[in-house]
């Protein structure tokens, strides 16, 4: 028997959560993990655009953690009996460690910077914005139902990591950051 990717069970605008509960495809929980999936795709683009470097190992870890977050969000906390992977404080600490390491090599940030300066840095900024949107959706979802607090914390830290990574890419490629110069 072959496995088919299409099931036809969502043809009427509903989908199943882990645990079997059916919800509309516009449900906040679906929007939340769908945005995590979008973020993961953008991180794949960042990763595929970088030359071999240490960041690739970290980005692989991040993509794995995003699948974990997607699993947590796709699961009905009251109905699912499945064992779901979880996040750990060490996942957040890895992001903080990597940010501190990159930041130690970077020039001091003296103003806001505009996204751009190098294609891969721009991809990081897109991923950062999607991450912030995912975080907002998760915060909203957590006001309606149980969401592990560590998910919010991880996404908050991840958006910071993506910002620092964009700066590191600019630095490594000897490109120039574009400072925002507000009109006064």
C-alpha positions as CSV (number, residue, x, y, z in Angstrom):
1,X,0.0,0.0,0.0
2,X,1.4,3.4,-0.9
3,X,1.0,6.5,1.2
4,X,-0.8,9.4,-0.6
5,X,-0.2,13.0,0.5
6,X,-3.7,14.0,-0.1
7,X,-6.5,12.8,2.2
8,X,-9.5,14.9,1.0
9,X,-10.5,15.3,4.6
10,X,-9.8,19.0,4.5
11,X,-11.8,19.8,1.4
12,X,-14.6,21.4,3.3
13,X,-12.4,23.9,5.2
14,X,-11.6,21.9,8.3
15,X,-8.5,20.1,9.5
16,X,-7.7,17.8,12.4
17,X,-5.5,18.6,15.4
18,X,-3.3,15.9,17.0
19,X,-5.8,14.2,19.2
20,X,-8.5,14.1,16.5
21,X,-10.4,17.3,17.2
22,X,-11.5,19.0,13.9
23,X,-11.3,22.8,13.6
24,X,-11.8,25.3,10.8
25,X,-8.6,26.0,8.8
26,X,-8.8,29.6,9.9
27,X,-8.6,28.6,13.6
28,X,-6.0,30.6,15.6
29,X,-4.2,27.3,16.5
30,X,-3.9,26.5,12.7
31,X,-2.8,30.1,11.9
32,X,-0.2,29.8,14.7
33,X,1.5,26.6,13.6
34,X,1.1,27.5,9.9
35,X,3.1,30.6,10.6
36,X,5.7,28.5,12.4
37,X,5.9,26.4,9.2
38,X,6.3,29.6,7.1
39,X,9.1,30.7,9.4
40,X,10.8,27.3,9.1
41,X,10.7,27.6,5.3
42,X,12.3,31.0,5.4
43,X,15.0,29.7,7.7
44,X,15.6,27.0,5.2
45,X,16.1,29.7,2.6
46,X,18.6,31.5,4.8
47,X,20.4,28.2,5.4
48,X,20.5,27.3,1.7
49,X,21.9,30.8,0.9
50,X,24.8,30.7,3.3
51,X,28.2,29.2,2.6
52,X,29.2,26.4,5.0
53,X,29.6,28.0,8.4
54,X,28.9,27.3,12.0
55,X,25.5,29.0,11.6
56,X,24.3,26.1,9.5
57,X,24.4,23.7,12.5
58,X,22.5,26.2,14.6
59,X,20.0,26.8,11.9
60,X,19.5,23.0,11.7
61,X,18.8,23.0,15.4
62,X,16.4,25.9,15.0
63,X,14.5,24.1,12.3
64,X,14.2,21.0,14.5
65,X,12.9,23.1,17.4
66,X,10.3,24.8,15.0
67,X,9.0,21.3,14.2
68,X,8.7,20.7,17.9
69,X,6.8,24.0,18.3
70,X,4.6,23.1,15.4
71,X,3.8,19.8,17.0
72,X,2.9,21.5,20.3
73,X,0.7,23.9,18.6
74,X,-1.0,21.3,16.4
75,X,-1.9,19.3,19.4
76,X,-5.2,19.7,21.4
77,X,-3.9,19.9,24.9
78,X,-7.1,18.5,26.3
79,X,-7.6,15.6,23.9
80,X,-4.3,14.4,22.6
81,X,-2.7,11.4,24.3
82,X,0.3,11.3,21.9
83,X,3.8,12.0,23.2
84,X,4.9,15.3,21.7
85,X,8.5,16.5,21.7
86,X,9.1,19.5,24.0
87,X,11.4,22.5,24.3
88,X,14.0,22.8,27.0
89,X,15.6,25.8,28.6
90,X,18.8,24.7,26.9
91,X,17.2,25.5,23.5
92,X,16.8,29.1,24.6
93,X,20.3,29.1,26.1
94,X,21.8,27.9,22.7
95,X,20.3,30.9,21.0
96,X,21.6,33.2,23.7
97,X,25.1,31.7,23.5
98,X,25.2,32.0,19.7
99,X,24.0,35.6,19.8
100,X,26.6,36.5,22.4
101,X,29.3,34.9,20.3
102,X,28.2,36.7,17.1
103,X,27.7,40.0,18.9
104,X,31.2,39.9,20.3
105,X,32.6,40.2,16.8
106,X,30.2,42.9,15.6
107,X,30.6,46.7,15.7
108,X,28.5,48.4,18.3
109,X,24.9,49.1,17.1
110,X,24.5,52.9,17.3
111,X,21.3,53.4,15.4
112,X,18.4,51.5,13.9
113,X,19.3,49.6,10.7
114,X,17.1,49.1,7.7
115,X,16.7,45.5,6.3
116,X,19.1,45.0,3.4
117,X,22.7,45.3,2.6
118,X,23.1,41.7,1.5
119,X,20.6,39.2,0.1
120,X,21.1,36.6,2.8
121,X,20.8,39.3,5.5
122,X,17.5,40.4,3.9
123,X,16.3,36.8,4.1
124,X,17.1,36.9,7.8
125,X,15.0,40.0,8.3
126,X,12.1,38.4,6.5
127,X,12.4,35.4,8.8
128,X,12.6,37.7,11.8
129,X,9.4,39.4,10.8
130,X,7.6,36.1,10.3
131,X,9.0,35.0,13.7
132,X,7.5,38.1,15.3
133,X,4.2,37.4,13.7
134,X,4.3,33.8,14.9
135,X,5.1,35.1,18.4
136,X,2.1,37.5,18.3
137,X,-0.2,34.6,17.2
138,X,1.1,32.3,20.0
139,X,0.6,35.1,22.6
140,X,-3.0,35.5,21.3
141,X,-3.5,31.7,21.4
142,X,-2.1,31.4,24.9
143,X,-4.8,33.9,26.1
144,X,-7.4,31.4,24.8
145,X,-5.9,28.0,25.6
146,X,-2.9,26.3,27.2
147,X,0.4,26.9,25.3
148,X,3.6,26.2,27.1
149,X,5.2,29.5,28.1
150,X,8.6,28.4,26.8
151,X,7.2,28.6,23.2
152,X,6.7,32.3,23.5
153,X,10.1,32.8,25.1
154,X,11.8,30.7,22.4
155,X,10.2,32.7,19.6
156,X,11.1,36.0,21.2
157,X,14.7,34.9,21.5
158,X,14.7,33.5,18.0
159,X,13.7,36.8,16.4
160,X,16.6,38.4,18.3
161,X,18.9,35.7,17.0
162,X,17.8,36.3,13.4
163,X,18.5,40.0,13.8
164,X,22.0,39.4,15.1
165,X,22.6,36.8,12.4
166,X,21.6,39.4,9.7
167,X,24.2,41.7,11.2
168,X,26.8,39.0,11.3
169,X,26.2,38.1,7.7
170,X,26.6,41.8,6.7
171,X,29.9,41.8,8.7
172,X,31.2,38.5,7.3
173,X,30.5,39.5,3.7
174,X,32.0,42.9,4.2
175,X,28.8,44.6,3.2
176,X,27.4,47.7,4.8
177,X,24.6,48.0,7.2
178,X,22.0,50.6,6.1
179,X,21.5,53.0,9.0
180,X,18.1,54.6,9.4
181,X,18.5,58.3,9.2
182,X,15.1,59.8,10.2
183,X,14.1,63.1,8.6
184,X,13.8,65.8,11.1
